Amino acid sequence: MIAKTCLAKTAVPAKFSASIRAARPVRATVVRAHCVRSCTLSVRHWVHRGYLLEGIGHRVGELAGRRPDCSAYYESPRLARAVADGGDDGESPAAHSLVHKAHGTRHTAHGTRHASLTRHTSHVARSRSSQDAKPLVGNSAPDFTAEVVLDQEFVTKSLSDYRGKYLCLFFYPLDFTFVCPTEITSFSDRYDEFKSLNCEVLGVSVDSQFSHLAWIQTPRNEGGIGDINYGLVADLKKELSTAYNVLTDDGIALRGLFLIDREGVIQHSTINNLAFGRSVDETLRVLQAIQHIQNNPDEVCPAGWTPGDKTMKPTPEGSKEYFQAL
């Protein structure tokens, strides 16, 4: 129930009376505070349902069409008492303090709601962006131009330099670590097998070319990798790791591996977490399968296929023939 204490017999501006009548405040005393000496509202806010209705700094006579005493409604017992204690014009320090406090609360709440909405909108935008992004496999590999350490020299390489060849592009977390040198040296020791399949190899990490060079110039038995048979790409700006979607929140790359064909299309990818390495045998097997189906487009390779194994025709009849021959 709303108890009304009238300090002056004045009319509420018609512009706000409907809004005031519609309010349903809880345990609040609505006080009509008046201004005897001035027809301009001293407190220029209407408190309604916890929000401030601003901009009532005009003359009440202009709002109501005549010159009544100025009035304002407040839905706060403390604010009502403060205005009442302010005398004729309602300009007590307590009244002003409470009004400004209410004003600040409103803007703080508005800012909180705005920030929350902004965060939600950004999250939705990122989610939609992730959902709309094309998968890497089956599409052109993200292009790059970067510094590479090759034969202990700094050279600049681009993806286009490998057009007409297959490329095994693999990412690893960091130089001078533990699992990484086992992978890098394994690929290097079997580099000739990749080369015989018209495939080049590139390793990528977020280290600089100087770090790569220092690691290469450190013997394997002293924590380095020694000289290797392919290049290491310096992704210091993390552009490649981002483009290939392997960059972690910690700023290092997961163990992503991509097989890119002669036309620059990614045909295969794997991504391992940090603690376990990849298989060179499996990489070579998949590379051979890719080359086989590209050379024989009317065939597909079943699980575990290796050169010399039976393939399958991608038709219902071809599938039956394959399983009948097992």
C-alpha positions in Angstrom: 0.0 0.0 0.0 1.2 3.5 -0.9 0.8 6.2 1.7 0.8 9.7 0.3 1.9 12.7 2.4 1.0 15.9 0.8 3.1 18.9 1.6 1.3 21.2 -0.8 -1.8 21.0 -2.7 -0.3 20.9 -6.2 -0.9 19.0 -9.3 1.4 16.4 -10.8 2.4 17.3 -14.4 0.1 15.3 -16.7 3.2 14.1 -18.6 4.1 11.9 -15.7 0.9 11.2 -13.8 0.0 8.1 -15.7 3.5 6.7 -15.1 3.3 7.4 -11.4 -0.1 5.8 -11.1 1.1 2.7 -12.9 4.0 2.2 -10.4 3.8 -0.5 -7.8 6.6 0.3 -5.3 7.0 -2.0 -2.3 6.9 -0.4 1.2 7.6 3.1 -0.1 6.2 6.4 0.9 5.5 8.7 -2.0 5.9 12.3 -1.0 4.9 15.3 -3.1 7.6 18.0 -2.5 6.8 21.5 -3.6 8.7 24.6 -4.5 7.0 27.8 -3.3 9.4 30.4 -4.5 10.1 28.9 -7.9 8.2 27.1 -10.5 11.3 25.3 -11.7 12.0 21.9 -10.2 15.1 22.0 -7.9 15.5 18.2 -8.0 15.3 17.4 -11.7 14.6 13.7 -11.5 11.6 11.5 -11.1 12.2 8.2 -9.4 10.0 5.5 -10.8 10.3 1.8 -10.2 14.0 2.2 -9.4 14.8 4.2 -12.5 15.3 8.0 -12.8 13.2 9.8 -15.3 15.4 12.8 -16.3 14.9 16.0 -18.1 12.2 17.7 -16.0 14.2 20.9 -15.7 11.5 22.8 -17.5 9.0 25.1 -15.8 6.1 23.2 -14.4 3.8 25.9 -15.7 5.0 25.1 -19.2 4.5 21.3 -18.6 1.0 21.6 -17.0 -0.2 24.7 -18.9 -0.4 26.8 -15.8 1.6 28.0 -12.8 1.1 25.5 -10.0 3.7 24.8 -7.3 6.4 22.5 -8.5 6.0 18.8 -7.6 8.0 15.6 -7.7 7.3 12.1 -6.6 9.9 9.9 -4.9 9.5 6.1 -4.2 12.0 6.0 -1.4 11.2 6.7 2.3 14.6 8.2 3.0 14.5 10.4 -0.1 10.9 11.5 0.8 12.0 12.5 4.4 15.1 14.3 3.0 13.0 16.3 0.6 10.4 17.0 3.3 13.2 18.2 5.6 14.5 20.6 3.0 11.9 23.2 3.5 9.9 24.9 0.9 12.3 24.3 -2.0 13.3 20.8 -1.3 17.0 21.6 -1.7 18.5 20.0 1.5 21.9 18.5 1.2 20.5 15.1 2.1 18.0 15.3 -0.7 20.6 16.1 -3.3 22.9 13.4 -1.9 20.2 10.8 -2.2 19.2 11.9 -5.7 22.7 11.8 -7.0 23.3 8.5 -5.4 20.1 7.1 -7.1 21.3 8.7 -10.3 24.7 7.0 -10.0 23.1 3.7 -9.2 21.0 3.9 -12.3 24.0 4.6 -14.5 26.0 1.9 -12.8 23.3 -0.6 -13.4 23.0 0.6 -17.0 26.7 0.2 -17.5 26.6 -3.3 -16.0 23.8 -4.3 -18.3 25.6 -2.7 -21.3 28.9 -4.5 -20.5 27.1 -7.8 -20.0 25.3 -7.4 -23.3 28.6 -6.5 -25.0 30.3 -9.6 -23.7 27.4 -11.7 -24.7 27.3 -10.2 -28.2 31.1 -10.7 -28.6 30.8 -14.3 -27.5 28.0 -14.9 -30.0 30.0 -13.2 -32.7 33.0 -15.4 -31.9 30.8 -18.5 -31.8 29.3 -17.6 -35.2 32.6 -16.8 -36.7 34.0 -20.2 -35.5 30.9 -22.0 -36.9 31.1 -20.1 -40.2 34.8 -20.9 -40.7 35.5 -23.5 -43.4 37.4 -26.6 -42.3 41.0 -26.7 -43.3 40.9 -30.2 -44.9 39.6 -30.1 -48.4 40.3 -26.4 -48.8 43.3 -24.3 -49.9 46.0 -24.1 -47.3 46.5 -20.7 -45.7 49.3 -18.9 -47.5 52.4 -17.7 -45.7 55.7 -16.0 -46.2 58.2 -16.5 -43.4 61.8 -16.8 -42.4 63.1 -20.3 -42.5 66.4 -21.8 -41.2 67.5 -24.2 -43.9 71.0 -25.7 -44.1 71.9 -23.3 -41.3 71.1 -20.3 -43.4 68.2 -17.8 -43.2 66.0 -17.9 -46.2 62.5 -16.6 -47.0 59.9 -19.2 -48.0 56.3 -19.0 -49.2 53.7 -21.7 -49.6 53.7 -21.0 -53.3 57.3 -22.1 -53.4 56.1 -25.7 -52.9 53.4 -25.7 -55.6 53.7 -28.8 -57.7 55.1 -30.7 -54.7 53.5 -32.3 -51.7 54.3 -30.6 -48.4 54.3 -32.1 -44.9 53.9 -29.0 -42.7 54.0 -29.8 -39.0 53.9 -27.5 -35.9 55.5 -28.2 -32.6 55.4 -26.2 -29.3 59.0 -24.9 -28.7 62.7 -25.3 -29.3 64.9 -26.8 -26.6 62.1 -29.0 -25.2 61.6 -32.7 -24.8 59.2 -34.5 -27.1 59.8 -32.0 -30.0 63.4 -33.0 -30.8 62.3 -36.7 -31.0 59.8 -35.7 -33.7 62.0 -33.3 -35.6 64.9 -35.7 -35.8 62.6 -38.6 -36.8 61.3 -36.6 -39.7 64.9 -35.6 -40.6 66.2 -39.2 -40.5 63.5 -40.3 -42.9 63.5 -37.2 -45.1 64.7 -39.2 -48.1 61.5 -41.2 -48.0 59.4 -38.1 -48.2 61.6 -36.7 -51.0 61.1 -39.9 -53.0 57.4 -39.2 -52.8 57.9 -35.7 -54.1 57.1 -34.3 -50.7 59.0 -31.6 -48.8 58.9 -31.2 -45.0 58.7 -28.0 -42.9 58.6 -27.7 -39.1 57.1 -24.6 -37.5 57.2 -23.2 -34.0 56.6 -19.8 -32.4 60.4 -19.4 -31.8 62.6 -17.0 -33.8 65.0 -18.0 -36.6 67.9 -17.3 -34.2 66.5 -19.8 -31.7 66.1 -22.4 -34.4 69.7 -21.8 -35.6 71.1 -22.2 -32.0 69.1 -25.4 -31.5 70.3 -26.8 -34.8 73.9 -25.9 -33.9 73.6 -27.8 -30.6 74.5 -31.5 -30.8 71.7 -33.9 -30.0 73.4 -35.4 -27.0 73.6 -31.9 -25.5 69.9 -31.0 -25.8 70.0 -29.8 -29.4 68.8 -31.4 -32.7 72.0 -31.1 -34.7 71.9 -30.5 -38.4 68.6 -31.5 -40.1 67.5 -32.2 -43.7 64.6 -29.7 -43.9 63.8 -26.2 -42.8 62.3 -24.8 -39.6 59.9 -21.9 -39.9 60.1 -19.0 -37.5 56.5 -18.1 -36.5 57.4 -15.4 -33.9 54.3 -13.4 -34.7 52.2 -16.5 -34.4 50.5 -15.8 -37.7 50.9 -19.3 -39.1 49.8 -21.0 -35.9 46.7 -18.9 -35.8 45.9 -19.4 -39.5 46.2 -23.2 -39.1 44.2 -23.1 -35.9 46.8 -24.8 -33.6 47.7 -21.8 -31.3 46.9 -22.4 -27.7 45.8 -19.8 -25.1 49.4 -20.0 -23.7 50.8 -18.8 -27.0 52.4 -21.9 -28.3 51.4 -24.4 -31.0 49.8 -27.8 -30.6 51.3 -30.6 -32.5 49.4 -30.1 -35.7 50.4 -31.8 -38.9 49.1 -31.0 -42.4 49.6 -32.8 -45.7 49.2 -30.3 -48.6 48.9 -31.6 -52.1 50.5 -30.3 -55.3 47.6 -27.8 -55.8 48.0 -26.3 -52.4 44.9 -28.1 -50.9 45.1 -29.6 -47.4 44.3 -33.3 -47.8 45.0 -34.5 -44.2 45.5 -33.0 -40.8 46.1 -34.3 -37.3 46.5 -32.3 -34.0 48.0 -33.9 -31.0 48.1 -32.3 -27.5 51.5 -31.3 -26.1 52.6 -34.4 -24.2 52.8 -37.0 -27.0 54.4 -37.1 -30.4 53.4 -38.1 -33.9 54.2 -41.2 -36.0 56.4 -40.7 -39.1 55.2 -44.2 -40.3 51.6 -43.0 -40.2 52.4 -39.8 -41.9 54.1 -41.6 -44.8 51.2 -44.1 -45.1 48.6 -41.4 -45.3 50.8 -39.5 -47.9 50.9 -42.6 -50.0 47.2 -43.1 -49.8 46.6 -39.5 -50.8 48.8 -39.9 -53.8 47.2 -43.2 -54.8 43.6 -41.9 -54.8 44.7 -38.8 -56.7 46.3 -41.0 -59.3 43.3 -43.3 -59.3 40.3 -41.1 -58.7 37.8 -44.0 -59.2 39.2 -45.8 -56.1 39.2 -45.2 -52.4 41.5 -46.6 -49.7 40.0 -48.5 -46.8 41.2 -48.4 -43.2 44.9 -49.1 -42.7 45.6 -49.2 -46.4 49.3 -49.5 -47.5 50.7 -49.7 -51.0 50.0 -53.1 -52.5 46.8 -53.6 -50.5 43.4 -53.9 -52.2 41.5 -50.7 -52.7 37.7 -50.2 -53.1 35.4 -48.9 -55.7 33.2 -46.2 -54.1 29.9 -47.9 -55.1 27.6 -50.4 -53.4 28.8 -53.1 -55.7 32.4 -52.2 -55.2 32.0 -52.3 -51.4 30.5 -55.8 -51.6 33.3 -57.0 -53.8 35.9 -55.7 -51.4 34.3 -57.4 -48.3 33.7 -60.6 -50.2 37.5 -60.8 -51.1 38.5 -60.5 -47.4 
